[in-house]
């Protein structure tokens, strides 16, 4: 396998993945790049959804936004993006995103070393490529990205998720909570009911409400509902079904504010989703409900997390919509999640 002469690398472009959760799970790989090339300049190329994760980030010097639906749309937009990247003079492109589009743009940008998995028929465009077999596909996503880098001598001394917020963002989140009567001393329970991939990943509003009420009563907790614009309806249904009051912020915050809010939380109840991985990165204890997705590859990468799921013959199916009776989720009772959360919180508190 063709190796990298590390002394030649001064300027690195990392192509981020497109989904929020996936992007969080690449942060150990990004740290491995930083640790291997401590004085290199590292830029991230990310879409508008994931770019804010890295603004700022301790291992990233610059964030470049790939607006595929806007100014970089179509062939003309791709050529314009390639020209922009060419002007940065990158020595190495590390393509964490698997699509051929990532390799085409790096090639058009004339980046001399292009590293990534040989997926999507793009192997011919890569100078440093790694094949993907069944064993590699079964790796947890954190290990999947690290596996590719290790083939070229890029590794880190530790393996952990990493996100950061600024002091100003933390202060703004505290102010937002304080305006609704939630102080810094309150135990804050987040309920995160969304899952952007599709309805098959989503548990039920009335069950989230039952869990939130039970845990709020047990822990004396304040409850905040988090989520993006696509979760407004389900969040409203949870708020309506709860016996206790809550702060419903679904669809009312940008990603950076959401990150600061999640960082402040003491516990999260969540579907398999991007904010779940954000919570794991901030070491927020969490109970994650899994159904149609594969917990072996996308479980929260945290010692303070528990996966709640039922073994059904059809899961994980990885489908956006359930074609039958959604049994992987209907079989998960509110009591299952409450008990798992209580057990985890006891373990965390006694550690």
Phi, psi and omega in degrees: 000134183294128183261167180260131170276101190296334181291342180274352189262112180242341190216112189242137172250127174249122176273115182286160171285168189267340182259147185302309182297317178300319181296320177298320182287350174274352187296328172296324177293319178298321177295323178298322177296315180297318182291326180284327181237072190295334182253001180286156172273128183242122176245146176252132171255115186221158177282171183299335179290312188265342183306319181298339177304328188255015182240080005263175174210139187295338183256007186235133179267331185207145176243124176251134185259126176260101184264080187295332181265357181240247188289347178252020182283151176069180181298318181298319180293320179296319179294323178294319178296316179301321178295319177300314181294322179301325180293343179276343178066044181292141176271332187212134172248124176252114188261093177284333174282140190270351187287155178297330180305319181297319181289322179298315181295317178298322178292316178296330179282357178060035174285121193291332179240123184232112190247137176175179174286141180277067180250165172061025178070022187258005185307324182295338182270354183258138174271336180227104188232154180231131179282159182239117175248185183300321181296320179293319180296335181275355178293148169303146185304324177302313181286333178299311180291320179295326179300315180299315182294323182298334180296342181242022175076020179257112184211164180237160180280346178218158183234099181209151173289151180212120169227164179215152171235161179271162177300323179294321179292320178296319179295320180294320178295318178298321178293322178297318178292317181299326180293344176250017174083019179253116184265172180294342180271348182286141170287122186249119180255121177266137172245117185240093190268000186275170174189103192289340184294326181164167185295336182298337181274354191261130171281185194255142184304316183294331179281321173302317180298317180297319179294315181300316179297315182297316182285325177297319178293317184290318187262355186064037189269153164268147186244132173237133176262126181249161177154168180266188181303329181286350182254009184300315184293313181293324177295319179295324179293321177295313179303318181294326183277344182286144174277326177272162175284162178207166174254112183263107181249011180300126179077006185249001181228151170280176184297317183296319177293320177301317178301315181294324178294315179297318178303325181286339187289154179262341179196152177225138168251127193207154163282172171292109189200171177301310179300332174302315180289328175298315178299317178299321180295329178266010177060035174278123178302141185208150171247120185249128181264120181245140176226277186281344183262165188267108182292341180287338181251338185230016176299153177302130184273080187203145174283347182250046180222147175229136177263129178250118182203167176238142176285113174235152187294341185256357182251145000276132179263340180063025179267151179288321180236140179283127180275354181236248189244011176058036186296333179297334178259322181297333181280349176273109182272157177303322180297325178300317183287319178301312182296319179295319181294316180297316180298316180295317182296325176297316180296318180295317183292331182267356182289000000 
